[in-house]
Amino acid sequence: IAVSCKHRAQVQLSFWANINIIFIIISYMSFTSRLVVSSWIYKARSLNASNHLSTALCRLGYDNRYCNMTTATNRSSSSSLSSFVVTPPTIPSLPVVGVDSLFPVHRIYCVGRNYADHALEMGGDPSREPPFFFTKPADAIVPSNNNNASSGVTTVVPYPLATSDLHHEIELVIAIGQEGTNISVEDSENHIYGYAVGVDLTRRDLQTIAKKASRPWDSAKAFDHSAPISSIVPKSGFKPGKNNGNDDNDGDNNQSDCSEARIWLSVNGQERQNGKLSQMTWKIPEIVSILSRQFHLQPGDLIFTGTPAGVGPLQKGDLVQGGVDGLEASVEFTIVTSS
């Protein structure tokens, strides 16, 4: 009996010893794993390569000091997309004819005085002087709903602040689809996604003041809703001779030649502007090439290419319509009282 009890006691001691050993092993593994994970988080933070990973691990309960450090890093990191101090603006975009996806607008460039007759009416030199450019903000676009008949919504443009002399300027618009700098004239076509027609609305009184004082035109050109524009037409859909009695045009021509395509604008049904794209001083390939020597063109850039003669004032209630022959989109909007 004594031997049996002694054997039983030894078995019990062995059992509890094994349990203690297992507990020690588990504790060691847990401690080691926490050290390893904490080390990973610290290294990720140090390399600024995995803030999101370390944030996720921190939320699972691993070492709060690194969680605090990660939070501080996220606050100061410009690459973090998790939060903003103010609500970020939406990306301006335009519909594309025949495509469900949208065309995102990156920047808007405009060519000044690119038609000789317009340069003359504005008191400028109609000679082939180097082109100059000004810009509008991307969110100045006002997509024209007339290209979507099912919408049933009329496009409206509020009469802008700080002016009593708002003018219309109808223009062909180039939509850039491929980035580039120092683009050759011959390669310009490869960087064009498509075309649209737009109206460069101008606060002429403010422009006159700026010109006399040799100041920039921003207040005259870059105001809210200053760029009503049609849907984008992929370049294969732009057939410049289509509405000019040229039925032989199969669309395989170089669209940037523009043939003798007419560009026009009417106000309340009365024609105001009527010109031809061939009258542009600087042609489309030249515009793209020259602009790319000054700016890194990006997909989403729009280039307003200048306006023919006939610019004039707009009043509240005016219906503005414009287009380019052969372009399967047009622009239409009504000037309304600012709310």
Summary of the structure (lengths in Angstrom):
residues: 339
radius of gyration: 32.5
end to end distance: 103.6
largest distance: 125.4
contacts: 1030
relative contact order: 0.17
helix: 35%
strand: 25%
